[in-house]
Every structure is written in structure tokens, then in C-alpha cells.
Amino acid sequence: MSFSGRAIHRVYSSQGQEAFFAGHVAAFIELGGVPAGEIRYDNLSSAVRRVCFGRSRVETDRWVLFKSAYGVTSFYCMPGKEGAHEKGGVEGEGGRFRRRWFVPVPKIADISGLAGINDKLAAADRAEDARHIDQRTATIGQDFALEAPLLAPLPVDEFDIALTTTPRVDRYARITVRQALYSVPARLIGQTVRAKLDAEKLVVLHGATEVARHPRLTTKGGQHLVLDHYLEVLAGKPGALRGASALVHARQKGWFTATHDAFWAAARAKHGDQPGTRLLIEVLLLHRRMSHAHVIAGIRVTLEAGSVSPDVVAIEARKHAAAAGDTVTAEPPRPRRSRSKVVSLPERRRDTDLPPDSRPAPSVAAYDQLLRNTPRKGNAS
């Protein structure tokens, strides 16, 4: 902010337009409003499609929509050396903040760790309110208290910053969004889904139902596969589990643990490769209804008892969940093919213990009269 010098800092995994929008939304919420004057920008591709003469710019369509939703007035710096002095305050503040709060450089295991870093950045921004800029007598927070009433109010309806696409699921149960591959349930192979990509995650919808959620990938050709999406297919082809790419990803993410491997080895030693793998898949399906920790605890107790029964794992996992005070999601009913023969009403009644029916059998004699009185085709007058 020009008067108070208050700044909002956030970190994202990419420089895509969704991150550009997310940074704006985070800043507006933290400030409690939208700067009513001009906001100064460099000529970044997320906002500017083409640089014209002077300060005229052809802006991207979604950026125009975002500006309209929040009432933003943009001011673009001159490109090259001509505009180098127009944004020195922002670049200088970025360098100062990095040296103050990013030394040493924080390290995270994966993209999910960015949420923790942004929480620390938000706390650092609030701590900066007590700082004095140069030789000013007032702090940043005191000056911002004078600046805050001049902000425009936030819009009532929040702008959807996510990029929405409609990819088609390939034969490997994957969709492609921004040159990255994400898995979806195998039952959707060949169908079109709706993908919403924002700065941090990808949400996949089939109709109005969410079917998958992934962290956003930033590498071209990268893959994020969820083993759970392939379990129904692997149940029919258990031999494919050992070399499945989804299993490799599950091991890397720590979802498929050494406890799973121990159960798999015990099940194969007792029942053979394919039957033992099917037992493992039944155990993996339990993760849909119970938390990961409860299922792991159930597997350990089952192995200690010398059993490899998925039913025993489910019972022990429920006991562990009950002891922890957690609820277990009810398993949705699975559609089954009916193999019952068609029987008449009297036979149905004999099959059950219902009282005898003394009513006479129904007659269709009245309808037979209609057939006799109906003129045949070609004889109608």
C-alpha cells in the first residue's frame, strides 16, 4: 500500500493466472477491502495479452472479469528500462521481506507444505505492522488505520478463480489439465468430466458429484495417481497390482505402508498370489469408509492374530475407531445382478408364510369382449 507501506505476501507453486487471482483475493481479504485507486502492475501474461502504444494494453478475458467483480483499476508500467523506476518500491519490499523472513530458505516435502508457509507469512505480515519505515514516527499499522477506511468494500459474491475445463477420461482413467495427468475413478473411462483448477488443487466433478481431488502439478507431463481409483479394475486383474504406476505413487506418498506390504505378503503366502492380492484389495477398499490410521491398526491386530481375513480387519478397525470416538461411514449398497426367476403371485405367496388368499382368480373375460368387437385391420369402415 502506497501510504502505509503495508504489504501482503503469499507463495504459490506456479505463476499461472489462478495463482495471480488467488494472491489478489488473499490480499483483499487480509486488508479488509479493495484499494479504491489504481493498482500498479507489470506487464505479466496473466493480465496482459498484448502491449500496445504507451500504456494501452489488451487484457486477458478472465482478468477483465476479475477486475469487474472486485472493482479494480489497473495501471501498467512501461516495459523495459522506461518503466524500471515505476515499480521499484514493490521490488525493494520483496527483497527486504525475503531477507528478513526467508533466511534460511524454508524447505517443504511437497506442495502440500505451502499452506504451512503461507500461514507463517500471514503471521509475519501482521508482525510487520509494528515496524517503522525509514524515519517515520508512525508504524505501518498506525498509518494503515488511516488508510483502511478509504478501501472499497469487498464484493458480496466471491469470484470463482478456478479454471474450468471439460476433459475426457482416457483408457488409463486419467485426465489431462495444463499438460499434467490426474487420475479419476476407473468407472468414468471414456466419459467427459468437469475439472476445476485453482492455484493449489484440482477438483474433478462428474455431474454435481466430486469424484477426485488432487494437488496441482506444475511439471509438464507430471502425474498424480490415486490407487483407490483403480481398485475395482485391479480386483479383476490382481496380477497387475504389483507393477501398477498408482501403487508406486501410493508408496511415494506414504499412503501404502509397510503394514500393507506385510498383510499382502502374509495373504499371498497363505492363499497364493492372485487370491492373496484380492484379499489385499478388499482391505484397501476399507479406506473409503474408515480413516487411514484405523485401517492400519486393524491390519496390525489381524496379523498378530495370525489371520488375513478382510472381515477381521474391518472389525478391528471399527473397534479402534469406536475407541477413538470416530464414526465409520456406511458402505454404499453395491448393485447386484438379480438371478431370481419370475414367479406367479400364488407361488410367491407359497414361498412366504402369508395367510392363504381365498379370493377368486382374476378374470379377463371383459377384455376378451373388446378383442371380439375390435375390427380387424383393413375392415374398418
QUIHU-V207438 format. One record per residue. N is the residue number from 0. PHI is phi in whole degrees, -180 to 180 (NA if undefined). PSI is psi in whole degrees, 0 to 359 (none if undefined). Layout:
# QUIHU-V207438
<<N | PHI | PSI> <N | PHI | PSI>>
This chain:
# QUIHU-V207438
<<0 | NA | 135> <1 | -66 | 319> <2 | -79 | 306> <3 | -85 | 335> <4 | 81 | 8> <5 | -70 | 138> <6 | -133 | 150> <7 | -117 | 131> <8 | -123 | 135> <9 | -142 | 155> <10 | -120 | 135> <11 | -132 | 161> <12 | -80 | 347> <13 | -144 | 171> <14 | -108 | 27> <15 | -69 | 169> <16 | -63 | 328> <17 | -65 | 322> <18 | -68 | 323> <19 | -59 | 316> <20 | -69 | 318> <21 | -62 | 322> <22 | -63 | 319> <23 | -61 | 312> <24 | -62 | 317> <25 | -62 | 319> <26 | -68 | 316> <27 | -63 | 320> <28 | -67 | 318> <29 | -66 | 322> <30 | -77 | 336> <31 | 86 | 15> <32 | 175 | 183> <33 | -112 | 131> <34 | -55 | 124> <35 | -76 | 338> <36 | -88 | 205> <37 | -81 | 145> <38 | -110 | 128> <39 | -90 | 136> <40 | -133 | 152> <41 | -81 | 176> <42 | -91 | 59> <43 | -77 | 150> <44 | -69 | 340> <45 | -67 | 337> <46 | -113 | 325> <47 | -112 | 124> <48 | -87 | 320> <49 | -149 | 137> <50 | -91 | 122> <51 | -101 | 198> <52 | -72 | 145> <53 | 63 | 232> <54 | -105 | 14> <55 | -76 | 136> <56 | -138 | 146> <57 | -97 | 113> <58 | -91 | 158> <59 | -72 | 154> <60 | -63 | 313> <61 | -69 | 329> <62 | -67 | 323> <63 | -63 | 318> <64 | -64 | 318> <65 | -63 | 316> <66 | -61 | 320> <67 | -66 | 323> <68 | -69 | 323> <69 | -104 | 356> <70 | 71 | 39> <71 | -87 | 136> <72 | -111 | 118> <73 | -96 | 147> <74 | -132 | 119> <75 | -101 | 134> <76 | -72 | 157> <77 | -71 | 140> <78 | -72 | 154> <79 | 75 | 205> <80 | -66 | 334> <81 | -62 | 329> <82 | -108 | 13> <83 | -64 | 326> <84 | -81 | 351> <85 | -84 | 348> <86 | -132 | 22> <87 | -65 | 326> <88 | -64 | 320> <89 | -68 | 314> <90 | -67 | 323> <91 | -65 | 320> <92 | -66 | 321> <93 | -61 | 317> <94 | -67 | 318> <95 | -62 | 315> <96 | -66 | 322> <97 | -64 | 317> <98 | -69 | 329> <99 | -80 | 320> <100 | -116 | 348> <101 | -114 | 26> <102 | -124 | 115> <103 | -72 | 162> <104 | -67 | 126> <105 | -67 | 149> <106 | -120 | 140> <107 | -131 | 155> <108 | -75 | 318> <109 | -152 | 188> <110 | -64 | 334> <111 | -64 | 339> <112 | -74 | 349> <113 | -64 | 330> <114 | -62 | 318> <115 | -66 | 322> <116 | -66 | 319> <117 | -66 | 328> <118 | -64 | 319> <119 | -68 | 323> <120 | -65 | 320> <121 | -63 | 320> <122 | -66 | 323> <123 | -66 | 321> <124 | -61 | 320> <125 | -69 | 325> <126 | -68 | 332> <127 | -68 | 344> <128 | -62 | 337> <129 | -88 | 1> <130 | -85 | 148> <131 | -101 | 132> <132 | -91 | 125> <133 | 53 | 237> <134 | -108 | 23> <135 | -70 | 144> <136 | -80 | 329> <137 | -91 | 151> <138 | -80 | 172> <139 | -62 | 318> <140 | -64 | 321> <141 | -67 | 318> <142 | -67 | 324> <143 | -69 | 331> <144 | -61 | 330> <145 | -80 | 333> <146 | -85 | 330> <147 | -59 | 319> <148 | -64 | 344> <149 | -87 | 355> <150 | -73 | 146> <151 | -78 | 149> <152 | -68 | 155> <153 | -70 | 149> <154 | -66 | 153> <155 | -68 | 315> <156 | -97 | 127> <157 | -74 | 138> <158 | -76 | 133> <159 | -81 | 105> <160 | -80 | 350> <161 | -71 | 143> <162 | -85 | 123> <163 | -104 | 125> <164 | -129 | 166> <165 | -126 | 74> <166 | -77 | 162> <167 | -102 | 138> <168 | -76 | 127> <169 | -82 | 182> <170 | -72 | 349> <171 | -99 | 17> <172 | 60 | 44> <173 | -128 | 154> <174 | -122 | 155> <175 | -113 | 122> <176 | -134 | 121> <177 | 52 | 45> <178 | 64 | 21> <179 | -121 | 153> <180 | -109 | 135> <181 | -133 | 143> <182 | -88 | 153> <183 | -135 | 165> <184 | -54 | 139> <185 | -63 | 338> <186 | -66 | 348> <187 | -97 | 9> <188 | -58 | 130> <189 | 87 | 353> <190 | -99 | 164> <191 | -100 | 131> <192 | -120 | 174> <193 | -115 | 123> <194 | -114 | 131> <195 | -116 | 112> <196 | -108 | 121> <197 | -117 | 197> <198 | -68 | 335> <199 | -123 | 340> <200 | -149 | 166> <201 | -124 | 127> <202 | -114 | 129> <203 | -110 | 129> <204 | -120 | 140> <205 | -119 | 106> <206 | 71 | 235> <207 | -103 | 7> <208 | -103 | 131> <209 | -77 | 125> <210 | -113 | 345> <211 | -160 | 152> <212 | -145 | 128> <213 | -134 | 153> <214 | -70 | 148> <215 | -70 | 135> <216 | -97 | 147> <217 | -118 | 354> <218 | -97 | 140> <219 | -67 | 127> <220 | 81 | 4> <221 | -68 | 156> <222 | -129 | 141> <223 | -129 | 105> <224 | -111 | 138> <225 | -109 | 123> <226 | -61 | 325> <227 | -59 | 332> <228 | -69 | 344> <229 | -113 | 6> <230 | -66 | 320> <231 | -63 | 322> <232 | -69 | 317> <233 | -68 | 334> <234 | -63 | 328> <235 | -84 | 337> <236 | -130 | 70> <237 | -63 | 335> <238 | -67 | 342> <239 | -83 | 351> <240 | -66 | 321> <241 | -60 | 322> <242 | -104 | 15> <243 | -72 | 136> <244 | -64 | 327> <245 | -64 | 326> <246 | -68 | 322> <247 | -61 | 315> <248 | -64 | 321> <249 | -65 | 323> <250 | -67 | 317> <251 | -64 | 324> <252 | -82 | 354> <253 | 81 | 7> <254 | -76 | 318> <255 | -92 | 109> <256 | -101 | 179> <257 | -66 | 333> <258 | -66 | 319> <259 | -61 | 317> <260 | -62 | 321> <261 | -65 | 318> <262 | -65 | 319> <263 | -61 | 314> <264 | -64 | 318> <265 | -67 | 321> <266 | -68 | 320> <267 | -70 | 325> <268 | -67 | 330> <269 | -91 | 323> <270 | -120 | 354> <271 | 102 | 169> <272 | -64 | 301> <273 | -69 | 312> <274 | -62 | 323> <275 | -66 | 323> <276 | -68 | 323> <277 | -63 | 323> <278 | -64 | 321> <279 | -63 | 318> <280 | -64 | 322> <281 | -62 | 323> <282 | -68 | 319> <283 | -63 | 328> <284 | -66 | 339> <285 | -65 | 336> <286 | -64 | 340> <287 | -70 | 335> <288 | -111 | 342> <289 | -131 | 158> <290 | -69 | 160> <291 | -61 | 318> <292 | -65 | 322> <293 | -68 | 320> <294 | -66 | 318> <295 | -60 | 318> <296 | -64 | 321> <297 | -64 | 322> <298 | -65 | 317> <299 | -63 | 316> <300 | -64 | 320> <301 | -64 | 317> <302 | -67 | 323> <303 | -64 | 330> <304 | -82 | 359> <305 | 79 | 22> <306 | -115 | 157> <307 | -130 | 32> <308 | -86 | 126> <309 | -61 | 329> <310 | -64 | 321> <311 | -67 | 321> <312 | -61 | 317> <313 | -64 | 318> <314 | -64 | 314> <315 | -67 | 325> <316 | -66 | 322> <317 | -66 | 321> <318 | -61 | 318> <319 | -66 | 321> <320 | -67 | 319> <321 | -64 | 321> <322 | -66 | 328> <323 | -86 | 354> <324 | 80 | 18> <325 | -95 | 156> <326 | -99 | 153> <327 | -109 | 130> <328 | -70 | 133> <329 | -67 | 140> <330 | -74 | 127> <331 | -66 | 144> <332 | -65 | 137> <333 | -91 | 134> <334 | -67 | 133> <335 | -123 | 144> <336 | -76 | 126> <337 | -76 | 131> <338 | -113 | 8> <339 | -77 | 147> <340 | -84 | 161> <341 | -80 | 125> <342 | -122 | 158> <343 | -79 | 168> <344 | -63 | 315> <345 | -60 | 320> <346 | -65 | 321> <347 | -62 | 320> <348 | -69 | 327> <349 | -71 | 331> <350 | -71 | 337> <351 | -109 | 167> <352 | -93 | 55> <353 | -94 | 155> <354 | -64 | 153> <355 | -65 | 148> <356 | -100 | 113> <357 | -90 | 1> <358 | -73 | 148> <359 | -68 | 157> <360 | -65 | 143> <361 | -64 | 150> <362 | -119 | 144> <363 | -114 | 24> <364 | -61 | 322> <365 | -63 | 324> <366 | -76 | 333> <367 | -64 | 327> <368 | -61 | 322> <369 | -64 | 323> <370 | -66 | 321> <371 | -70 | 329> <372 | -90 | 353> <373 | -80 | 123> <374 | -65 | 143> <375 | -72 | 158> <376 | -63 | 128> <377 | 97 | 346> <378 | -103 | 0> <379 | -66 | 137> <380 | -93 | none>>
